Structures are given as structure tokens and as C-alpha cells.
């Protein structure tokens, strides 16, 4: 048994230390598997199973390494892809903003809309006349001027 | 074998499985654990064969031994991480069996089983690194250089670890001697 002796306190209690060492080694030897059990293990170990396990593990590793390779290959393209995504998002946002309807007063009546619409065929004087003759109590939006 | 030849793998397995199982059996007494770990060792060897560089200095057996020791060390650390109860008190019967062992009394088959479980229980109180070094020193009669080779540690680290591990082992057995 090759055991390093450096630093071991063998001067003060050589006998006790020797006895403790022997007990320690005996403990380690006792904890090991016996020859009978070893043979039982070896008889149960089937080559086919070990081989299948090794092949399965190899395939698993190959699969994961393929993904790693893909990620590694795609990594340099990340800034370019991010820029493209940003440009597309900006473009989409501008398009949405253009298509959205103009802000209108939700309480505005259909009649008001026709009267104050700048594209209406009514002239400014017609509109003024309409407003002046507008009965305040009847401005429901559905009723026209009397 | 490098090409994944099953027949070559089988030859390798037949030739080395006994020594691998024996070495694993120094660390683990449960036969199921030994079976699983032997399988892991051969799987690891099969996958790592591309990294193996033969030569006079590095024999295949030494390479396989290194894989075995590393696998056992990982398993010991895993056992420790799972939180196996290391402070479990010994029963009167277990203490008696231990005292008998240290006095050189030959145990009966029944006592042998108790003794082995007790020994495993006591050794579980050591750190995985201590256990590794002590087992290799005791069972494999390995030198500091051999252990350094097997574990990938420096010789100085092995020496320090061996010194501390022996001190811990003495403290562990002292109440029963």
C-alpha cells in the first residue's frame, strides 16, 4: 500500500495512528463489493444493452451538436436580422398610421358633419344661415332644421 | 471500433469489463449501481475513443481506468448532492459489528452484510474527493502519481488530499477502536 507519509503525526502516537489507519483501511475494504457479487453483476451485464446505450448516447450527442452548429452558424447573422426586423416594424407602423381614420368628435351629429364638412356643396353663407336658424333644444343630430 | 463496429466494442467489453466492474465495486456496494456505472464507463469510452491517443506512456487500460475513476467520482458527488443522510446514527448492532471488525473477529455471513452497509454509511460521511483518494490508496495500491494520473489532479493536490483524508478517516473510526 503506497501511502504518502508527509505531515502525518507519527511521533506522538505511533501505535494509535497505526491502529486507526488499519481500522480505516479495513473499513474501506469491507465496503467493497464481494467477488460473488462481482460475478453476478458481470453475468447480468449484457453487451447488447451496453452497446445500445452507447449508440443511443452517440446519436443524442450528434443531434445536440447539430443544433449547436446551427446556432453557431446563425449567430453572426443576428445583428443583420435584428436590423431587418426593425426596418420592417417601422415600415408597418407608418403604414398603419396612414390607413387609420382621422380623429372625429364622437358626439358630433350626422347633420353637423354634413354642415361643417369642407367638401360639402354648401357655401359658408348657407352654413351660417343653418346655424343661426338651428333650434337649440332639437339638436339631436337626427332632426334637420325646421 | 472507431467506425462504430459492434464486434470490436464487444471484444473490448469482454476484455475489460471485469476490471472496470471491480474498480467501480470499490466505490459502490450496491450491485445495481455497479451495473449502471459500468455501462456509463463503456458508453463514455465509446464516445471518447476519438480523443484517445495511444502510446507507451498512455495505455488503453490507464485511459479506461481514468474514465472509470472520473465516472465514479461524479457519481459520488451526485450522491452527495442528493443529500444522503450522512449523520445517521449507528445502531447498537452496527457498532458491535464494527468493533468486531476492528478487533479482527471473523464476521458471520449475516454480520458481513451488516458490516458492509455500516461501512458504506460511515464512508458516506467523507467528502467525495477524500473517499476517492482513500479508496484508490487502499484498494488499488495506487501511488500519488497514479492517482494524479487517474484524476487529473496535481501530485501536490493528491498529497494534501490524502493527508487530510487519512486524518478524517482516523477520526471516523476512532470511536470504535
Boltz contact constraints between the chains, C-beta under 6 A:
constraints:
  - contact:
      token1: [A, 1]
      token2: [B, 141]
      max_distance: 6.0
  - contact:
      token1: [A, 2]
      token2: [B, 143]
      max_distance: 6.0
  - contact:
      token1: [A, 3]
      token2: [B, 137]
      max_distance: 6.0
  - contact:
      token1: [A, 4]
      token2: [B, 144]
      max_distance: 6.0
  - contact:
      token1: [A, 4]
      token2: [B, 159]
      max_distance: 6.0
  - contact:
      token1: [A, 4]
      token2: [B, 162]
      max_distance: 6.0
  - contact:
      token1: [A, 7]
      token2: [B, 163]
      max_distance: 6.0
  - contact:
      token1: [A, 19]
      token2: [B, 177]
      max_distance: 6.0
  - contact:
      token1: [A, 20]
      token2: [B, 170]
      max_distance: 6.0
  - contact:
      token1: [A, 20]
      token2: [B, 173]
      max_distance: 6.0
  - contact:
      token1: [A, 23]
      token2: [B, 102]
      max_distance: 6.0
  - contact:
      token1: [A, 23]
      token2: [B, 173]
      max_distance: 6.0
  - contact:
      token1: [A, 23]
      token2: [B, 177]
      max_distance: 6.0
  - contact:
      token1: [A, 24]
      token2: [B, 169]
      max_distance: 6.0
  - contact:
      token1: [A, 24]
      token2: [B, 173]
      max_distance: 6.0
  - contact:
      token1: [A, 25]
      token2: [B, 138]
      max_distance: 6.0
  - contact:
      token1: [A, 26]
      token2: [B, 101]
      max_distance: 6.0
  - contact:
      token1: [A, 27]
      token2: [B, 119]
      max_distance: 6.0
  - contact:
      token1: [A, 27]
      token2: [B, 173]
      max_distance: 6.0
  - contact:
      token1: [A, 28]
      token2: [B, 134]
      max_distance: 6.0
  - contact:
      token1: [A, 28]
      token2: [B, 135]
      max_distance: 6.0
  - contact:
      token1: [A, 28]
      token2: [B, 138]
      max_distance: 6.0
  - contact:
      token1: [A, 30]
      token2: [B, 115]
      max_distance: 6.0
  - contact:
      token1: [A, 30]
      token2: [B, 116]
      max_distance: 6.0
  - contact:
      token1: [A, 30]
      token2: [B, 119]
      max_distance: 6.0
  - contact:
      token1: [A, 31]
      token2: [B, 29]
      max_distance: 6.0
  - contact:
      token1: [A, 31]
      token2: [B, 116]
      max_distance: 6.0
  - contact:
      token1: [A, 31]
      token2: [B, 119]
      max_distance: 6.0
  - contact:
      token1: [A, 31]
      token2: [B, 120]
      max_distance: 6.0
  - contact:
      token1: [A, 31]
      token2: [B, 123]
      max_distance: 6.0
  - contact:
      token1: [A, 32]
      token2: [B, 25]
      max_distance: 6.0
  - contact:
      token1: [A, 32]
      token2: [B, 26]
      max_distance: 6.0
  - contact:
      token1: [A, 33]
      token2: [B, 25]
      max_distance: 6.0
  - contact:
      token1: [A, 33]
      token2: [B, 29]
      max_distance: 6.0
  - contact:
      token1: [A, 37]
      token2: [B, 31]
      max_distance: 6.0
  - contact:
      token1: [A, 38]
      token2: [B, 21]
      max_distance: 6.0
  - contact:
      token1: [A, 38]
      token2: [B, 22]
      max_distance: 6.0
  - contact:
      token1: [A, 38]
      token2: [B, 25]
      max_distance: 6.0
  - contact:
      token1: [A, 41]
      token2: [B, 21]
      max_distance: 6.0
  - contact:
      token1: [A, 41]
      token2: [B, 31]
      max_distance: 6.0
  - contact:
      token1: [A, 41]
      token2: [B, 34]
      max_distance: 6.0
  - contact:
      token1: [A, 41]
      token2: [B, 35]
      max_distance: 6.0
  - contact:
      token1: [A, 42]
      token2: [B, 21]
      max_distance: 6.0
  - contact:
      token1: [A, 47]
      token2: [B, 10]
      max_distance: 6.0
  - contact:
      token1: [A, 47]
      token2: [B, 13]
      max_distance: 6.0
  - contact:
      token1: [A, 50]
      token2: [B, 39]
      max_distance: 6.0
  - contact:
      token1: [A, 50]
      token2: [B, 42]
      max_distance: 6.0
  - contact:
      token1: [A, 51]
      token2: [B, 6]
      max_distance: 6.0
  - contact:
      token1: [A, 51]
      token2: [B, 9]
      max_distance: 6.0
  - contact:
      token1: [A, 53]
      token2: [B, 39]
      max_distance: 6.0
  - contact:
      token1: [A, 53]
      token2: [B, 43]
      max_distance: 6.0
  - contact:
      token1: [A, 54]
      token2: [B, 43]
      max_distance: 6.0
  - contact:
      token1: [A, 54]
      token2: [B, 46]
      max_distance: 6.0
  - contact:
      token1: [A, 57]
      token2: [B, 43]
      max_distance: 6.0
  - contact:
      token1: [A, 58]
      token2: [B, 47]
      max_distance: 6.0
